[in-house]
């Protein structure tokens, strides 16, 4: 059964040119690198000075964000390269690879923090758990504010550019903000006479980080297995095809997401009495109109079917 576009349907998709995508993604990542470098050094020094294991763990988490942002830049740069002989379909999936690497970094940093916390909790030495100083409380509060601001900043551009690697980086910021909340609670509890709470906070931070790593990994893999794009996007593509001259109807459409770009195949119906050359001209017109309107579509193949429902298809 033909999938007809709904009448009077108007769907707007923001179009981001590839050059602007790369420039914006690199700028956002550089903001993350500078912010995390300053914040991680601040939290590490405060953690040592105030004897807070949770704050030191939080500093390690922020430091991993620096390397994550560097990987995002590398992934975006590679994914923006033009197609070549060895990669005729482009390099967009390098951004998914970058997101997977980020998830691994998150997982390793989380396990390291968890291992350190468990060692402190099971230690026979009571001095292994020190009561943190009041400065650690202020550092945790500052970290929460800064990391939450970086999360919303990165998330805004990740959604605007539809970048999996940037979204992974945004969630890295959010997990760091949540870990700082845990650190704040743990430090406050330790100063109120429950020193073990500081170590428990580190263990909770570990769980937050591992959960974020899993979510990032799952989303990146989803983008690498040729899933179709949204139904709204497919309907908009079909509507665009139906609007072109001499297109009688629109049949089957198949799409696949390749990194953050889209490949599509679409079937249109034309008058069965036209010549092969005219059929090709109509297909080319549909092809150009769709690729011009939807920048996310890297390539679309248009197949022309005679309106009398013949089985033989003429392809562009």
N, C-alpha and C positions, 0 to 999 in steps of 0.2 A: 504493500500500500504506500502510495506517495505521501511524503511528509510535507504538507503545504504550509507555507508561512502564514501566520495569522494576519488578517487584514488590519491596516492602520496601526501596526505594531511599531513602536519607536523605541529602540534601545541605543543608548549612547555609551560607547566605550572610549575611554581616554587613550589617545595614541601617543606613545613615547618613542621618538626616533632613537635608533640604536646608539648614536653618538651621545645624545643627551643621557641615555640610560647609563652608559659607562661613566660619563663625567659626574653625574649625580651620585651614583653608587660609590665611586672612589672618594668623593667629598664627604659623604656621610661616614664612610669607614675611617677616614682620617680624623674626623671629629671624635669618633669612638676611640681610636688609638691614643690620641693626646689625652682625652679625658680619663681613660682607664689607666694610663701610665702614671699620671699624677695621683689618681685616687688610690691605686694599689700601693704605691710607695708611701703615701700618707697613712693608710691603714696598717701597713706592715710595721712602720716605725712606731705607731701608736700601740699596736699589739704587743711589740717587744717591750716598750717603755711601761705600759700599763699591765703587763703580765696577763694578757687575754689570749687564750688559745683560739677562741672563736673568732677574734678579730684578725689573728694571723691567718686562719683558714679562709676568712673572707677576703683577705688581701691576695692570697693565692688564686682564689676564684677570679678576682678582678684582673690579675696578671694574665690569666689564661684568656681573658677577653681581648687583650692586646694582640696575642698571637692569632686569635680567631678573626679579628678584623683584618689582619695582614693576609690571612688565607682568603678572606672575602675579596680583597682587592685582586689577588692573584687569580681567583676564580672568575671574577667579572672581566678582567683583562683577557683571559684565555677564551672565555665564552663569546667575547665580542669580536674575535678574529673572523675574517671572511673565510668562506669555504675554500678548500684546496683539494689537491688530488687525493690525499690520504683521508680527508674528511669532507666528502662531497655534500653532506647534509649539514655542514657547519660544526661549530664547537660549543653549542649552547649547553650541552650536558656537563661541561666542565664546571658550571655553576652548581649543579647538583652534587658533583664530586666534592666541591669545596664545602658544601653543607654537610656531607657525610664526614669529611675530615673534622669539621667543627664538632660534630656530635661525639666523635671519638675523643677529641681533646677534652670536652666536657666530662665524658665518662671517666677518663683517667684522673682528671683533677678531683672529681667527686669521690672516687674510690680512695685516692690518696688522703683526702680530708677525713673520710670515714675511718680509714685504717688508723690514722693518728688519734682520732677521738676514742676509738675502742682501746688502743694501747693505754691512753691516759685513764680511762674508766676502770681497766683491769689491773692497773699498776698497784703494787703493794706499798709504794712510796707515797705517803700522804702529801708530800711536798710537790708531787707531780702535778697536782691541781692547785694552782695559785688563785688567790682572789684578785680579780682585775681591778685596775684603778678607774677613777671616775672619768678620766679622759677618754677611755674606751667607749663610754656611753655617748659622748658627743660625736666621736668618730663614726659610730654606728648610725646615728641620726643623720649626719651629713651624707653618709654613703647611701642611705635609703632615698634621700631627696635627689641626689645626683644620678643614681642608677635608674630611678623611676623616670626622671626627665629624659635620660638617654634612651630608655625603652620606647617612650612615646615618640621621640624624634625619629629614631631608626624605623619604628613600625610604620609611621606615616609614609616615609619614602619607600619602604618595602612593599606596602600595599599599592602605592602609586605606580611603582615600577614593576610590580608583580614579581619580585625577586625572592626566590627561595633562600638564597645565601644571606641576603640582608634580613629577611624575617628570622632566620636562625640566629643571626647576630642580635636582633632585637630581643628574642627570648633569652638569649644569654644575659643580656642586661637585666631582664625581668627576674631571672633566677638569682642573679647577684643581689638585686633589691630585696627579694624574699629571704635570701640568706642573711642579709644585713638585719632584717627584722628579727630573724631567729637569734642572731648574735646579740641584738639589743636586749631581747628578753632574757637570754642566757646570762649576759653580763649583769643586768639588773638583779636577776635572781641570785647570782653568785655574791653580789655585794650585799644582799639582804640576809646572807648567812647560809646559802645553799650553793657552795662552790661547784658542785657536780653539774649544776644547770648550764654552766658555761661550756662544759664538754658535751653535754646532751645537745646543746644548740649546734655545735659543730656536726654532730651526727645527723641532726635534722637537715642541716644545710646539705650534707652529702646526699640525702634522699631527694631533695629538691633538684639538685644538679643532675642526678641520674635520670629523673623523670623528664627533665628538659632535653637531655641527650637522646632519650628514646623518641620523644616527639619529633625532634629535628630529623633524626635518622629515618623515621617512618615517612615523613613528608617528602624527603629527598628521594627515597626509593620510589615513592608513588609517582614522582615526576619522571622517572627513568623507565617506566614499564609501559609507555605508550598508551596511557589512559586518554579517553576522549575529553574534549573541553566541555564547558558547561552547556546545558540545553539552550540557555538564553543566547549564548554566543552563536551556536549553530543556527538558531532561528534568525538571528540578525544576518548571518551570511546568506541564508536562503532568501531572505527578504531582498537583500541587495541583488542577488542573481535574478530574482523575479522582476525587478524593476527595469532590467535592461531590454532594449529593443529586440523584438522578434523572439523573445523567450516566452513560450506558451505555458510552460509549467516547470516546476522543480521537483525532482524525484529524490533519490537517496543521497544522503550526505554522510561522509565518514571523516572524522577528525582524530588527530593524535597530538598530544602535547609533547614537544621535544625541548626539554629544558624549560625556558619561559617563552618559547615560540610555538607556533602551530603549523602543522601540515594538514591539508584537507583534500578530499576528493568529493566532487559534487556532480550530480547527473541532472541535466536540463532537457526539456522537450522543445523541439522546434518543428516547423512545418516539414512534413515528409517529402514535399515536392521540391525542396531547395537543392542546390548542387553541393558537392563536397566542399568546394571552396567557400561557399556561403556559410556552410555549417561551421567550418573552421573559423571564419571571421566572427561569427556569433560567440563561439567558445572563447576566442581571444578577447573579445569585448567584455565578457563576464569575468574572465581571468584577471584582466587589468583593473576592472572596477573594484573587485573584491580585495585584491592586494593593495590597491591605493587607499581604500577606506579603512582597512584593518591592518595596521602596521605590524601587529603581533603575528599575522599570517606570513610565514616565510615563503611558502609556495602552495599553490592550489592547482589541482588537475581538474579540468572540466571535460565531462563526457556528454556528447549530444545524442539524444535518443529521438527517433522519428515519432511524431505525435500519434501515429497509428499503432504504437506499442510494439513495433518490430523488435526482435531479439537482438539484432546486430546494432552495436553502438559505434558511433564515429567519435574518436577522441581528438582533443586538440594537440 
